[in-house]
Structures are given as C-alpha cells and as structure tokens.
Amino acid sequence: MAGPDASAVAALRSYTTPVNAIYVGFLDIVGDPIRVTTAPYDLVVGSGATGDADLDGHTFSAVDPKFISVGSITMKEGGADTVTCQLSGLIGVDTTLLNQIGDKTNWQGRVARLWQMQIDESLAQVGAIWPWFTGYMTVPKIIGDKTHQIIELEIESYLSFMRAASFRSYLNQSDYDSGDLSAQASIAVANGQSASGAAVAAASAASVYGYRGSTGKPVFL
C-alpha cells in the first residue's frame, strides 16, 4: 500500500506545519458514480495530474466529515480486512434511495476506491494524493430508528473477494500426505469395519472402562 510522498512526510516530521488528513472516495455505482471528499471544498483533480484514471479530470464533491466514518485497515495473512464506511446524519430515507440501495446490481462486486491527502492550515494541499484502499462493494444496509438512519457499506479487498471457501477437512489429509489413512480409517470404524474391510468387534466394557480397586466400579479411561 502506497503512502505519503516526500513533501507530505516532510510536513508531518516538521512539527511546525499542522496538517490534516482527508479522504477522497470513488464508488462505481451503476449509472451514478459517486466522487466525494472530506476536504472543506470541492476537489478538482486536473487532467493527467496523478496518472490515475479514476482521479484525473474529475471533481470530488465536499461532504461534511462529521457525517462520514471510514473504518481502519487491518492487515492480516491473505490481505487486508474488510473496510466499513458509514454515512450518518440522515433524517429519513426516501423511496428513490431505498430502491437504489435495494438493487444489488448497482453495488455488489463493483469497484470502490479510497485515497488520502493532506491539507495545511490554509487548506492548501500538501504533497500528492496517495491510494489508501481499493476493493469491491457489498450491498449497503440501512441501520437506525425513526429519528435517524445510517447507511453502512462494506468494501472487501481484492483477495477477500476472490478467495472462495476451501471446504477442506481432515478427510482431505491424504491429498497432502498419501500415507495418512486417518480419514479412511475413521470412516471405516464409523461403518463398523476396519480400514481393510474386516468387521470391527464391539468393544468390551473392560476395554472402555477401567475398574477401581475392590469396588468394581467402572472408571472411564
């Protein structure tokens, strides 16, 4: 994952130039792509300014950062964890928005991208915009009550989206160790046979239980 360029890092290390990190987001919704930023002004990215087609030549509308929540990125084996984004401050959700959210084809599996950039006290950009997270959208959901609603959207990383469940168990052990017949043996025992096909005799009480001294009472081994 890329990070701030030299100019942005220098500003962070100077301790004399207060800077604030802001988000720049793109949601590839069918028929109505959304481009927003938490900067206090509409962000206009010039043509060819970054070399990124999803940024260059586009305007990102300013939204109040108080109503936008972006979860942290957790890195783990297999890639980044899912990132959760929330839009709050909604008094009500009208029918049009409900229909847009309810149509899975508008969202599910489509690209969502997040970038970060820094601005100083004068609101000027410090350094370049850098990519922060890219993934695929799931279907958003509405949570809340009669007083207010929150729209929550999860963005899965490429690896999470592409990775299917393996459905493997100990029964697949022989795929990795041809000499391991534990799966075959356990199935045979469950069916009352040995691995070779011979019938398995029922275990006697003495083989399953031990006996405690002179009391003769069984003790489970």
N, C-alpha and C positions, 0 to 999 in steps of 0.2 A: 504494500500500500504506500502510495506516494505521500509526501509531506510538504511542509512549507519550504519555499525556496530560500536562497541565501539572504535576500532582503528581509523577508518575514522573520527568519531566525535571528537575524541581527537585531531587529526591533525588539524581539522577545528578550534577548540577552542584555540589551542596553539598560533595562530597568528605568530608563528616563523617558521612554516613549510609550505611554499607555496605549495598548491595542486591545481590540475586542474581536473575537472570532464570530463569524456569521456563517449561516448555511445558505447554499444555493441548491435548489432542487428541481428535478425534472421527472414528471410522471407521464409515461407514454400511454395515456388513456385514449381509447379508440374515438376518433373524431373530435377530440377536445383535449389535446395535450396541455398539461399544466406546467408552467415555469414560474417558480416563486423564489423569493429570497427573504431572509430575516434582516437584511440591511434596512436602514431607515429611509431608503429611497429605491426607486425602480433601478435595477442594474442593467445597463445596456452593454453587452459584450460585442466589441467590434468584429467585423468580418476578418477571419484569419488571425485573431488576437491570441488564441491559445492553441490552435491546431486541432481542437476537439469540435466535431461537427454538432454535437449536442449543446455546445456553448456558443460557438461563434455565430454572430449575426442574429442573436436572439435577445429579447428583452425579458427579464425576470421581474415579475411584479412584487412589490414590497408587501409583506404581511407582518402584523404585529407579533414579535417573538414571544409575547406573553401568552399567545394562544397556540403556539406551536411547540410540541415536545418531540424530541428525537432521542431515542434510546442510545445507550453506549454500545460500542462494538466489542464483542467478546471473541477473542481468537482462541481456537482450540484445534485439536487434531482433526483434519478434514476440512479446515477452512473457518471462515467467520460464522458466528452465530447469527440468527435472525435479528434484524433491527426493527423495532416497533416505533411508529410515528403516530402522533395524536394531534388532532385539530379540535380545540375546545372553544368555549365562548359562544356556542350555538344555542339560541333560544329555542328554536324549533327547526325541524327538517321537513321541507315541503315535498309534495308528491313527485315533482320532477327529479329532485335529488335522490329520493328513495328509489325511483326507477333506475337512475344511473348506477347507484350502488348495487342494486339487486341484480343487474345484468352482469353475470360473471365474465362474459366475453369482453367487456370494457376494461377489465383489470387483470384477471387471472393470467399469470405467465407473461405479462408484458413488462418491459424494462422500466426500472426506477433507478435514478442516479442522484447521488448527493455529493456536493463539493463543499469545501470550506475556503474561506478567505479572511483576511484581517483588515480592519479599518482603524485609523487612529482617532485622536480626539477631534480632529477637524472633519471627520467622516471620509477622509481620503483613503483609497485602497493602499495597503502596504503589501508589496510582493505580489506574486501571481496567485491565481485560483488553483487549488490542488484537489485532485479526486479523493474522496473520502470513503464512499461505499457505492457499489453497483450490484444490483440484483434483480430479482423478479418479484412482482407484486402478487400478493394473495388477495382474496376478496375482502374489502374493508367491512367493518361492522360498526354499528351504532350502539353506544352504551350510554347510560344516564337515566334520567327520570323526567317528570313533567316540567321541571324548572330549567333544565339544560341538558344538552346532549354532547357527546364526544364521538368523533369519527376516528376509529383506530385502524391503521393499516400496517400490516407486517410485510417486510421486504426480505426475501430469502436470498442468500448468496448463491452464486452460480453452482458451487459444489453441492450445497444443500438441495437445490432444485433438481439437479441432475442425478443425485445419488438415490437409488431405489433400495428398499429393504432387501436384505440378502436372503431372509427366510432360512438361514442355515441353523442347524442344531448339532448336537453330538452325533446324530445319525449321519452327518456328512464327514465324520472324522476320517473315514477311510479314503476320502478324496485327497487328504493331505498326508496320511500315513497308511500305506497299503497294508501294513502288518497289524494295524489296530482293528480288531474284530469286536470291540466292545458293543457297538451298535447291533451287530448281527447276533451276538450272544444274548443281549438284553431282550431283544425281540423274541428270540427262541425260548428263553425262560418264561417270558410273559405268555407264550403259547403252549407252555408245558413241555417243551422239548429242549434238548441241548443244541449247541451250535452245529453238531454233526447230524442232528435229526433224531437222535435217540430220545425216548421218553425220559423225563426227569421225575425221579421218585419224589413223593411228597416228603417234606422234611419232618422228621420225628420231633416230638416235644423236647427230647433231650438235646437235639442238635440246635434248637432255637433258644431254649431256656437252660440255664444252669440251676443247680439245686443248692439251697443254703443249709449246710450242716445237717443236723438231725431233724430239723423241722420238716424237711422235704418240700418246702415251699419254693416254687419256681422263681428264679430271678432272671429278668430279661437281660440278655448279653448285648 
